[in-house]
């Protein structure tokens, strides 16, 4: 992607979305890299995928808080992030096993899984980390 296209995309969809894609790509590389390496040891593909997901999860949380959504860390956000990734993990595992069951090689099965879950993950993670604007009570003074 050329730099000017990235700039235009950032203006159109928001820089938060661009940062999400960058961190998402990095987290995906971490996840798949760990998974692929662990396929070479006597470990089930489910265990390898879970370990890769866990390593990626730690990276993703730190990068999402500091870079993607530029928000402050809190224990409450960490719990919400973990809960959103719990849902995401279950979806990952169900789809991974479905694609392997359908005959896709274990090394390639994560590819369609990621194509399906990444858009869902954006909204789950965003809702867990973003500060929501406070609702107006109608009692604020107007200045």
Secondary structure, 3 states (H helix, E strand, C coil): CCHHHHHHHHHHHCHHHHHHHHHHHHHHHHHHHHHHHHCCCCCCHHHHHHHHHHHHHHHHHHHHHHHHCCCCCCHHHHHHHHHHHHHHHHHHHHHHHHHHHCCCCCCCHHHHHHHHHHHHHHHHHHHHHCCCCCCCCCCCCCC
